[in-house]
Amino acid sequence: MTNQGKRLFLALGFNRKTQRQISQYQNQFATWGSLVSTTNLHQTLAFLGQLGEEQEQQLRLWCRQISAAGFKQICDHFGYWRKPQIIYLAPDLPPPQLLSLVTSLHQITDALGIEREQRPYQPHITLCRKVRQPPELADLAVDISFHADHFALFQSRSDATGVRYIELERWPLLSN
């Protein structure tokens, strides 16, 4: 049997308090589709796809070298994307430190020859999947803020109970 590698992504993970805070808003969408498990809530920074052991180790080495500032992010609106059929939570104005971190991660993935999406980065937290009808979200208020003090490498693992995101390693962001 050949080693297919792991399905990986870099993301901001959340502490339990932030997970609960997001989950309280998320619950209003329970009848609209499939809610993302509270423990799976994250904000993707770079999706990496299937990586072999050597690429994964190189990526980890490079991520240890990143010197990026932590930041506060305010998520203040819900949105819907028709093609992936998701409801998401997002910041109206992404913090510049977030965009700088994403740029650094894209430079690393490019240097390592890891293919990535070429669409512009749109920070969001997926709340609900398989939402078949475009929902009315304009009147729904949300105001969630959190402090990002680290980013992490996650593995997406599927099993009989669904998809689980497993944190493999985390790296601190600088205090400001």
Legacy VTK file of the C-alpha trace (Angstrom):
# vtk DataFile Version 3.0
C-alpha trace
ASCII
DATASET POLYDATA
POINTS 176 float
0.000 0.000 0.000
1.442 3.383 -0.965
1.459 6.329 1.399
-0.962 8.901 -0.001
0.125 11.519 2.511
-2.154 13.601 4.685
-4.831 16.122 3.753
-3.496 19.272 5.436
-4.259 22.950 5.909
-2.908 25.900 7.888
-5.443 27.761 9.999
-6.300 29.813 13.024
-7.733 27.521 15.666
-9.951 28.770 18.451
-9.982 28.271 22.183
-13.105 26.802 23.821
-14.477 30.215 24.775
-14.350 31.443 21.168
-15.758 28.120 19.917
-18.731 28.487 22.290
-19.248 32.107 21.277
-19.313 31.189 17.571
-21.493 28.152 18.262
-24.177 30.309 19.909
-24.574 32.269 16.665
-24.156 29.138 14.552
-27.087 27.305 16.171
-29.624 29.546 14.404
-28.707 27.780 11.143
-29.333 24.221 12.408
-32.413 23.697 10.231
-30.795 25.173 7.112
-28.030 22.599 6.612
-25.322 20.660 8.446
-23.604 22.586 11.220
-19.833 22.347 11.401
-18.857 20.617 14.633
-17.840 23.121 17.305
-14.463 21.385 17.673
-13.875 21.741 13.908
-14.408 25.520 13.786
-11.352 27.280 12.327
-10.308 29.994 9.890
-8.287 28.563 7.028
-5.139 30.474 6.117
-3.887 28.131 3.375
-5.352 24.858 2.121
-2.521 22.472 1.240
-4.228 19.294 0.021
-2.473 15.928 0.150
1.142 16.263 1.287
3.741 13.558 1.632
5.917 13.202 4.726
8.891 15.109 3.278
6.812 18.114 2.156
5.045 18.158 5.508
8.357 18.203 7.401
9.720 20.996 5.181
6.547 22.987 5.735
6.846 22.580 9.510
10.473 23.776 9.418
9.548 26.864 7.430
6.551 27.674 9.640
8.812 27.633 12.706
10.718 30.533 11.100
7.692 32.807 10.711
7.800 35.956 12.785
4.318 37.452 12.501
2.297 39.629 14.846
-0.781 38.443 16.691
-3.959 40.399 16.129
-7.536 41.003 17.149
-10.150 40.080 14.574
-13.764 41.175 14.611
-16.221 39.015 12.689
-19.267 41.137 11.992
-21.270 39.568 9.184
-22.637 36.317 7.847
-22.430 35.346 4.202
-23.440 32.574 1.824
-21.538 31.046 -1.071
-23.772 29.206 -3.523
-21.280 26.817 -5.123
-19.892 25.258 -1.921
-23.335 25.771 -0.302
-21.992 27.212 2.940
-22.960 29.880 5.438
-19.913 31.604 6.881
-18.879 34.224 9.407
-16.358 36.855 8.318
-14.709 40.157 9.156
-15.818 43.190 7.179
-12.269 44.537 7.449
-9.593 41.839 7.825
-6.722 42.934 10.095
-3.554 43.785 8.149
-1.589 41.349 10.350
-3.856 38.512 9.132
-3.241 39.399 5.498
0.496 39.643 6.162
0.497 36.176 7.775
-1.380 34.702 4.809
1.110 36.302 2.392
4.006 34.749 4.338
2.344 31.327 4.261
1.689 31.603 0.521
5.358 32.445 -0.035
6.314 29.291 1.880
3.912 27.056 -0.032
5.111 28.526 -3.317
8.766 27.954 -2.355
7.972 24.335 -1.453
6.084 23.748 -4.695
2.786 23.137 -2.922
-0.103 23.960 -5.227
-2.714 26.270 -3.764
-5.802 28.106 -4.865
-5.013 31.218 -6.844
-8.190 33.051 -5.852
-7.706 36.033 -3.548
-7.795 35.122 0.125
-11.199 35.692 1.739
-11.070 35.151 5.504
-14.101 33.278 6.787
-15.244 30.670 9.283
-17.551 28.033 7.811
-20.566 27.561 10.082
-22.995 25.456 8.070
-22.635 23.188 5.015
-25.108 21.758 2.490
-27.279 24.890 2.540
-29.209 24.349 -0.677
-31.306 27.542 -0.712
-29.758 31.019 -0.460
-30.718 32.201 3.032
-31.789 35.684 4.097
-28.862 36.843 6.190
-29.019 40.639 5.872
-31.015 41.176 9.075
-28.962 38.823 11.247
-26.624 40.671 13.595
-23.314 39.244 14.744
-20.339 40.648 16.621
-17.624 38.198 17.599
-14.049 39.148 18.344
-11.069 37.007 19.207
-7.348 37.415 19.604
-5.211 35.309 17.268
-2.058 34.364 19.168
-1.026 31.333 17.089
-1.587 29.503 13.818
-1.503 25.762 13.317
-1.134 22.872 10.905
-4.265 20.713 10.793
-5.013 17.355 9.265
-8.446 16.664 7.839
-9.347 13.061 8.632
-12.552 11.326 7.521
-14.027 8.340 9.302
-17.439 6.734 9.839
-18.552 9.576 12.122
-17.604 12.353 9.672
-14.676 14.703 9.250
-12.368 15.647 12.126
-9.715 18.350 12.055
-6.692 17.378 14.099
-4.128 19.968 15.149
-0.656 18.588 14.396
1.538 21.528 15.392
1.071 25.169 16.341
3.303 28.206 16.135
2.981 31.371 18.230
2.305 34.801 16.826
4.165 37.702 18.412
2.514 39.725 21.150
1.837 43.334 20.341
LINES 1 177
176 0 1 2 3 4 5 6 7 8 9 10 11 12 13 14 15 16 17 18 19 20 21 22 23 24 25 26 27 28 29 30 31 32 33 34 35 36 37 38 39 40 41 42 43 44 45 46 47 48 49 50 51 52 53 54 55 56 57 58 59 60 61 62 63 64 65 66 67 68 69 70 71 72 73 74 75 76 77 78 79 80 81 82 83 84 85 86 87 88 89 90 91 92 93 94 95 96 97 98 99 100 101 102 103 104 105 106 107 108 109 110 111 112 113 114 115 116 117 118 119 120 121 122 123 124 125 126 127 128 129 130 131 132 133 134 135 136 137 138 139 140 141 142 143 144 145 146 147 148 149 150 151 152 153 154 155 156 157 158 159 160 161 162 163 164 165 166 167 168 169 170 171 172 173 174 175
